[in-house]
């Protein structure tokens, strides 16, 4: 009974802390909305110029296929000498150069050679521009000539793609869900640590030691109350923001996702206690939390694909609980998979969580 009273006290104290209360609400609402609408990984309004040495109807018709909102045609250049200077001044993402024998090659059944100069300083936009433009130009040549067999030089392969779990390849879905995971991680790390460290700053630890209150009850009340806040915020954000406003479909079981979140918050709480054990004030809590948060995000695969990491970092991902949480949550939310498909993620989080929680509690009690 005393534990429930302590949890209620912690929740009440959290609500009365207006700065922290507003911060948590912001993370679960405005932050998710901004991440979904302010960051778009698809190609939009990519400025490009064309050097058309063929000046034929076919070449102009091909360029007309590169339409808005993906491309923004800026005009024709007289010669290739202006290309480097134009890209150097960041006036375009790319420049397409059409050879003078372009239409002749198409009519004779040959594959023409088209050059693309890409602005490498904008690596993401440049990569997307190259991929989009290459696909559109290739499809135009296939449709115009009607020749798709191996007699072409070189042969043209007509690839048909199908996007599973995200048919429109909408980057908003990935950005929104990934940001939710980052918010959960941040709060699961900083809320318990700040609640405990605040007691240190106010000089209440000595009073707790001489009171009938057990240290286990003191710690559990902090952990449970802050975890409830994180889980409640996750629930509200899922229904009100992700599904309600952003219309991101939740394919799987929300209960299963919430259970996975609870396991992850338990693990992160252990790390949070370790943070509070070496922090003397709130400033140190914030600084150490950032030092812990960034490696967790880097090693989770949310910022950098696992396959793109160096071999050493690929091995280190297995000690990041966020890796298992992210993989399991994506499987539940986007693929609609059940427990039998994500139980290994539960195991991974648990194996990391139990020793971390025990170590965090031990060092915290020892410091107190």
C-alpha positions, 0 to 999 in steps of 0.5 A, spaced: 500 500 500 505 504 501 508 503 494 502 505 491 502 512 495 509 513 493 507 512 486 501 517 486 506 522 490 511 521 484 506 522 479 503 528 482 510 531 483 511 530 475 504 534 474 506 540 478 513 540 475 510 544 469 517 545 465 518 537 465 510 536 464 510 541 458 516 538 455 514 531 455 507 533 452 511 536 446 515 530 445 509 526 444 505 531 440 508 536 436 515 533 436 512 527 432 508 531 428 514 535 426 518 529 424 513 526 420 512 533 416 518 537 416 523 531 414 521 528 407 526 523 404 523 522 398 525 527 392 522 533 391 523 539 386 530 537 384 532 543 380 536 540 374 538 543 367 539 539 360 544 540 355 541 537 349 546 536 343 541 532 339 535 538 339 530 533 337 522 532 338 524 525 342 529 528 346 525 534 348 519 529 349 524 525 354 525 531 358 518 532 359 517 526 363 521 529 368 515 532 372 513 535 378 513 535 384 519 530 383 523 534 379 524 542 377 526 543 370 530 550 370 532 550 362 537 548 357 544 550 357 548 551 350 554 547 352 557 542 357 562 548 359 557 551 364 556 544 368 561 544 373 560 552 374 553 551 375 554 545 380 559 548 384 554 554 385 549 549 388 544 552 382 542 544 381 542 537 383 544 535 377 545 536 369 543 531 364 547 531 357 543 528 351 548 526 345 547 529 338 546 522 336 540 520 341 534 520 336 538 516 331 540 511 336 533 510 339 530 509 332 536 504 330 534 500 336 541 502 340 541 504 347 544 511 347 549 513 352 546 519 356 551 523 361 548 525 368 552 530 372 550 530 380 552 535 385 555 530 390 555 535 396 547 534 397 549 526 397 542 524 399 538 528 393 543 527 388 543 519 389 535 520 389 535 524 383 540 519 379 535 513 381 529 517 379 531 520 373 535 513 370 528 509 371 524 514 368 529 515 362 530 507 361 522 506 361 521 512 356 526 508 351 523 502 352 516 505 351 518 509 345 522 503 342 517 497 344 524 493 344 525 489 350 529 483 348 536 481 349 538 484 341 539 491 344 546 493 345 546 493 351 540 489 353 535 492 357 531 489 363 524 491 365 524 491 372 517 491 376 518 493 383 513 492 389 513 495 396 511 491 401 508 494 408 509 501 405 506 501 398 507 508 397 514 508 400 512 514 404 518 516 408 513 519 413 511 513 416 519 511 417 520 518 420 514 518 425 515 511 428 523 512 428 522 519 432 517 515 437 522 510 439 527 516 440 522 519 444 521 513 448 528 512 449 530 519 451 524 519 456 526 512 459 533 514 460 532 521 463 525 521 467 527 516 472 534 519 473 532 526 474 526 524 479 532 521 483 537 526 482 532 531 484 531 528 491 539 529 492 539 536 490 533 537 495 537 534 500 531 529 501 536 522 501 538 523 508 531 524 510 529 517 507 535 514 510 532 515 517 525 514 515 521 507 515 521 507 508 525 502 505 530 504 499 527 499 495 520 502 495 523 509 494 527 506 487 521 502 485 516 508 486 520 512 482 521 507 476 514 505 476 511 512 476 516 514 470 515 508 466 507 509 467 508 516 464 512 514 458 507 508 457 501 513 457 505 518 453 506 512 448 499 510 448 496 517 447 501 519 441 499 512 438 492 513 437 492 521 437 498 523 433 500 517 429 493 514 427 489 520 428 492 526 425 498 523 421 494 517 419 499 512 419 496 505 419 497 500 425 497 493 422 499 489 428 497 488 436 497 494 440 497 490 446 503 486 444 507 493 442 505 496 449 508 489 452 514 490 448 515 497 450 514 495 457 520 491 457 524 496 453 522 501 458 524 496 464 531 495 461 532 503 459 530 504 467 536 500 469 541 505 465 537 511 468 539 508 475 546 508 473 546 515 470 543 517 476 548 514 481 554 518 478 550 524 477 550 530 482 545 535 479 540 535 473 545 538 469 550 532 469 544 528 468 542 531 462 549 531 459 550 523 461 544 522 458 546 525 451 552 521 452 548 514 452 543 516 448 547 518 441 551 511 441 544 507 442 541 511 436 547 510 432 547 502 434 540 501 433 540 501 425 535 507 426 540 512 423 544 508 419 542 501 416 546 495 419 549 493 413 552 500 412 556 499 418 563 497 419 564 490 422 566 492 429 559 496 429 555 491 427 557 487 433 556 492 438 549 493 435 547 487 439 549 490 446 544 496 444 537 494 447 534 499 442 536 495 436 531 489 439 526 494 440 526 497 434 526 491 430 520 488 434 516 494 434 517 495 426 515 488 425 508 489 429 506 496 427 508 495 420 508 488 418 502 486 423 506 480 426 505 476 432 509 474 438 511 468 435 515 472 430 518 477 435 519 473 441 527 473 440 526 481 440 523 480 447 529 475 449 534 480 447 531 486 451 530 481 457 537 479 457 540 486 457 535 488 461 536 484 467 543 485 469 543 492 467 537 493 472 540 489 477 547 493 476 543 500 476 540 499 483 546 496 486 550 502 484 545 507 486 544 504 493 551 504 494 552 511 492 546 513 496 
